[in-house]
Amino acid sequence: MAFHADTHRRPGGRPRSELWEFRVAVALTFVVMLVPTVFSRLSFLHWGESKGDDAHRSIFHEARARTDQIVPFMFMG
């Protein structure tokens, strides 16, 4: 008895093209979210405010959190 391995699918069951699309979407969204994150940190409106634990996060962590909120909605539907 012989088995044929499907080499176009990853062990998780997702095709490589979907994984590639997801990674590109995350990378592009991260770059786009980095710009407003930098401007929000530099704006005079937020200076002196204490946001608790968020006050000590880096700009990159905040941009990543914004990206994680947006990207799943791209793949719904």
Protein Blocks (a to p, Z undefined) as FASTA:
>chain_A
ZZdddfkbcfkopafklmmmmmmmmmmmmmmmmmmmmmmmmpmklgoiaehjmlmpcfkl
mmmmmmmmmmmmmmgZZ
